[in-house]
Amino acid sequence: MTATPAGQPGAFTTLAAVSPAIPGRLTINERTTVATGYAMAQFLDGTSIAGRAPGVRGAAMMAANLADPVSGRLGTTLTSPPNGSATSTLGAFISLTNALAACTSGADGCEALRSATTTPLSGRPANLIESMAHMAKSPEHDPAGLFGVALRRPVNPGGLPLPPVAWTLALRFDGGGGLLSGPGNFVVGSDGDIWVNSNYEFNADPRTPVCGSKYLFRFAPDGKLRGGRPITGGGLSGAGYGITRDHGGNIWVANFGFAAPAPGCPANLQPPHNSMSKFSPQGQALSPASGFTRGAMDWPQGMTTDRNGSIWAANCASNSLTVYPGGDPSRARNIKVGVEQPFHVVDNGRALFVSGLESSSIAMLDLDGRPLRAPITGPHVDNPLGLATDARGNVWIANSGVITMPCPDRPTGTGSFGSVSALDPAGKRLVGPLRGGGITIPWGRHHRR
């Protein structure tokens, strides 16, 4: 729904998003416009919002965490722990509403806002909602310029006292507190839910040694914990980076067995390091109480589902991969991979790529696990952790520059403090190593097909 401020020739259009159903009352103001612009940035075209399910619905649910579309007030999630005064997001959000107020109160403010939110990526915004979407996509663009616009009409108290480094709006979700500890990696379910691994048992004192977590967290697109509690069973055991969704929507988790070494976690409670777990799209455990152990699982980390539906896991301790062809553990195979401390595996549509953490190399295999070439090395591969493939089949590498894993022993890592590189679909160096921009020991990745 949109609205245009009365008496403001050429003024920006404002907008609010609601989901899953339109309420009887809807408020459109600066708060709902900031919330919608940020949440819907990738789906917005002018004042039209469209995209593939379940993305738009999930984005609308997230917008409500920032601003209530019914009352137009600040969202409860934004103003409550673990957000609220604990982070800078609330202040940044209020400053953005003040920047919009500078426009809704006068044409001069609109021109200043247009100029401050004109970015190299998105160009010049045509309306208020686009101005916020531009900043969501380029939050680092001229933060002082937009901050100056916010100071023109600071009608909403509580804004930032100084310009931010970037206009990023980040929200924290902890599942209600007291359970999530050491989230290792996540995967997006077919319905838009976020499934998150948890490395450790929770303890309010971070200095207290703990054992491995036996929880898997499933968050709805608005950040609420599905069912009000985490998922258990299926052999969960200190899961680390390994999680994937198969073609049927089932969720697979690799059980690395994170725990503080004895005497931190007692020797008799040290978790196993030799299994993977499987859950239905509804969260029901489909693996036995000890997990699936076939295929010589050995301190497994990253996982993927290949284009044929096979499940792959990288065994950090044995320099191997475990594959369940077609997702069938009874057909399990173990394949030596040719790199040391394999951490992650991805399928770019042409080959499997495996990061070798200790050996600073990348293996390139066919879907039967046969090497297609010698391991890839060079200055663009530096203690690599997470891998990602983009829509063109390029493979992006998160180079930690220093990390090695305790699986079970930890070699001493040396090197720099992180970079990002990319290989083309055939495994040739495309770009990198790229440094700067705040990169420090990168781990993660986002996969896009």
N, C-alpha and C positions, 0 to 999 in steps of 0.2 A: 504494500500500500504506500502511496506517495502523497506528499503535500507540498505546495509552494507558498512561501511566506507572502502574505498580502502586502501590497504597496511597495514591493521591492522589484522594480523592473529588472529583468535579467538575473534575479536572485536564484541561487541554487535550489534544486529540488531536494527535499529530505525524504527519508524512507525508514520504515520499520519492517522487520521480518518476524513472522510467527510460525510456529510448528509445534505439534503436528496438525492442529486445527485452529481456525480463526476464532478468537474469543468474541464475546458480545461487545466488548469495549476495547479500543486500541488507541494508544497514545503515540504520537509522532513528535519527537522533539530532538534536541541535540544529542541526548544520551542514546536514544534508540538508533539515531543515524550513525553515530560512531560505532556502535555495536554491530549494526548491520553491514556497514562498509568494511569493517575488519573481517567479520565472519564470512561474508559473501564475496570477498575480493576476487577469487578465482572463477566465480560464476556470474559476475556482473557484466552487463553490456548496456551502458547508458543507465536506464532505470529498469531494465529487464533482467531478471534472474532466471537462469536455466542451467541445467547440468545433469549428469548421470546420477541415478539413484545408487546408494543412499546419501550421496554427498551433500546435496542441497538441504535435505531434511536435517542431517547432522549439524550443518553449519547454522541453521536457524536455531537449533537447540543450544548451540554454543553461544549464539548472540544473546540469548536470554540470561546466560550467566553474567553478562556484562551489564545489561539493562533490561528491566522488566517491560515487555511490550504492552502490558495492560496498564500499569500505573505510570510508566515512563521514568521510574526511579532507578537508582543504581541497583544492579543485580545483587542478590544475596550472596552468591558465590564470590563476586568481586570484593565485597565488603567484609567477608567473614574469614576466619582462619581456615586453612593455612595461607590465605591471601590477606586482604585488608591491609593493615599497617605493617605487616611482615614483609611486604615487597613494595617495589616502586610502581607497580601496575596501576593501582588505584589513583595515585597522583597523576600519572601519565594520562589515564583515561579522562580525568577531570580537566586537565589542561587541554585535551583535544576538544572536549565539549565547549570550553571557553573560546577556542579558535573558531568553532562553528558559530558561536554566539556573536562573534565579531562580524560575521557575514549576515546573520539574520537581523542584525540591528542596523545595518547600513551598507550601501553599495561599495564604499571605499574598503570596508572590511572584506567584502566578497572578492574584490580584485586582489587584495593582499593574500587572501587564502588561496586563490587560484594560482598566484605566482609561487607561493611557498610549497604547493603540492604538485607543481609541474615537474615531472621526473623524466630522466632519459629513457627509462623503461616503458612508461605508460603515456607520456606526453602531457598535454594540458587537460585538466578535468573540466567536464561540462556542467557538473552539478556537485552538490555537497556529498552525495553518496560516493561519487567517483573520487572526490578528493581524499576521502578516508580509505578507499580501496587502494589508491595510489600509494599511500603511506604504509598500508599493510604489506604491499609488495616491495616497497623500497624504503624501509623504516630508517635506513641510514642517511637518506637524502636530506641535506640542509636542516638538521634538527634545530639549530638556532633560529632559522628563518621562521619556521612554524611556531616555535616558542614565542617569538616576538608577536606574532598574530594573536596568540592566546592571551598575551598581556594587554591587548587593546581593550578587552572587555572581560575581565576575570569575574564574571557574575557568580560562578560556582566556586566556593572556597574549597581549599584542599588540593589545589594543583601543585605541580612541581615547583620548587623554589629556583631551580636552575635548569638550563636545557639538558635533555638526556643525551646519551651517546647515540641512541636510536629510538624511534617511536615504536618499539616493540611492546605488544600487550600479551604478556605471558601469564597464564593461570596455573595454579598448582592444584593437584588432586591427589589425595592420599588414601582414598577408600574409607574415610571415616576416622582415620588415625589409629595408631597402635598395632598395625599389622604389616603394612608394606615397608620393606627394608631392602635397599640395594636393588631397585628395578634394573634388570639387565638389558632387556630388549622387548619389543612389542611387535604384534602383527595386527592388521585390521581385518576383522571378520567380514563375512559376506553381507551382514546387516549393518555394517558401520561401527560395530562395537570394537573396542580396543582391548586386546588380550596382552597382559603384561607379566613377564617373568619376575620372580622375586628371589634374590640370592640368599638372604639371611633371615633368621628369626628377628623379630623386632625387639629392641630394647631402647628405652628412652634415653639411656646414657650411651652415647656412641663409643665410649671407651671400654664398654663391657664386652668381652669376647662372647660370641654367640655361635650356635650351630646353624646348619643349613635350613632354609625355609621349605615348608611343605605346602605352600600356597601358590595358586595361579589366580591373577586378578582379571576380572572382566568388567570393563567400564563401558557404560552406554555413551553415545556420542555427546551427551551433555556432561560427562564426567562422573555421573553417579554410578556407584558400584552395583552391578546387577545382583538382585537377590539380597542385597544388604550385607553380604559376606563373601569372602574369597572361596575359590574352588579348591577342593582337596582330593586326595586319592590318586589312583592311577600310577603310583610310584614316584610322585614329585619329590625331588631331592636336590635342593640348592641349585635350581636351574639358573644358568648364566645367560649367554647370548643366544642360545639356540631355541628358536621358535619359528614355526611355519604353518601356513594354512594349505591343506590339500585341495584338490579340485572338487571334492564333495563338501567343502566347508568345514571339515574337521580340523582341529588344532593339535599340532604335534609340538612337544617340548623336549629338549635335550637336557638331561640331568647331570650337570657338571659336578655337583656335590660340593658347592661352596660351604666352607665352615672355617672358623678360627682354628688353627692347629692346636692340638693338645699341649698344655692343659687348659687352654681356653674353652674349647668344646671337648668334653670328656671323650676318651678314646673309645668307649663303648657306644657313644652317640655320634661318632663321626659318620657322616652320610655316605652312602654308596656313590660311585662315580661311573656307573656302567650301564645306564639305561636311557630310554626315551619313553615319554608318556603320550597318550592320545586321548582327546576329548571330543565329544560330539559338538555340533554348532550350538547346542543348548547347554553345554557344560558338563555333560555326563561323562564320567571316566570310562573309556573303552579299552584301556590297558590294565593288566593285572596289578595287584598291590605292589609288586616289585618292579613294575614297568616292563617294557620289552628290552631284553638284554641280548638277543641274538645279533650276530654280526660283529662280535667282539668289541662292543662299545667300550671306550676307554677314555674317561675324562672328556666327554663330548662338549663341543661349543656350538658354533654356527650351524644352521640348517637351511635347506631349501627344498622346495617341491619343483621338480623339473617339468618340462613341457609334456612329458608322457605320464606324469602323475607319480613318479617314483620319489621317495623320501630319502634325502641325503643328510648325513651328519658328519662333521669334521671331528676326528678323534685327536685331541691335542697331545695325549701321552704316547700314542703309538704311531704317529705320522701316517695315519690312514684315514680312509673314509668308510663309513658304514652306509650301505644302500639297501632300502626295502623296495624292490621292484614293484611298481604298482601299488605301493603302500602295504605290501604283504610281508610281515615279519618272518613268516615261515620260509621265505625265499631270500633271506638276508645274505648279503655278501660283504666281505671286508676287503678293501682295495688299498694297497700301498700307493701313496700319492706323489712322492718325490720331493716334498718340501718338509721342513721341520716345524713342529708345532702348528699344524693346520688349524686355522681359526674360523674361517667362514668359507662358504661355497655358494655360488650363484650360477644360474643358467641364463645366458643372454640370448638364447634362441639359436645359437650356432655351436656353442660349446659350454662346458662347465669350467668355471674359474675358481681356484682355491687359493686363499691367502696363506702363506707360510710365515708365521710370526717371527720365529727365531732365525730362520734362514733368509729373511728379507727377500722373498721370492713369491711368484705366482705360478701355480700349475694350471695348465690348460688341457682339459680332457674331453673325450667324446662321452656320450651317454652310457657307454659300457665301462667307463672308467679307464680307457686306454689313453696314454699321453699323446697329444697332437703335436707337441714340440717340446724342446727343453724348457725347464722352468724359466720364467721371465724375471730378470734381475736388472739392476741399474740404479741410478740415483733417484729414479721416480718410484722405486719400491723400497720402503724403509720401515721395517717392523710393521707390516700391514695388518690391520685388524678387519673392520667391516668392509664389505664390497657392495656395490649397487650397480644395477643396469638401468640405463635410460631407454626411452622409446626407440632410439636408433640402434640399440644393442651395444653402445659404448659401456665400458666397465669402469666405474669410479672407485678409487682406492683411498681409504682413510689410513694414512701412514702415521702411526703413533710416534715413530722416530726413536722410541726408547723402551716400550713395553715388551715384556715377555710374561708367560703364564706359569703359575705353580701347578704343574700337571704330571706328577706330583712335585717335582723339583723345579725351581725357578732359576734359569740361567741369568746372568747379569746382563741387562740391556745397556747399550751405549748408543750414542747418536744425538740427533737433533731433537726438537720438541714438537714435531708434527708438520705434516703437509698433506695436500690432496693432489692426486694424479688421476689420469684417465688413460685407458687403453681403447683402441678402436675395436670393432667387432671381431677382427681377426687377431687381436692380441698385440698389435703394434702400438708403440707409444704415441699417444695422441696429444697430451698436454701434461705439464707438471715437471717437477714438483712445484705446486703453488703454495706459497706461505703468506703470512700476514692476515689481515682481516679478523684478528682475534683467534686464529687457529692455535690450539694448544692440546697436544696429545689427543687427536681425534679418534673416536671409536666407531661412531655410528654411521648409518646409511639410511636412505629412503629409496625403496624399490619402486620403479614405475614401468609398467608395460604399455 
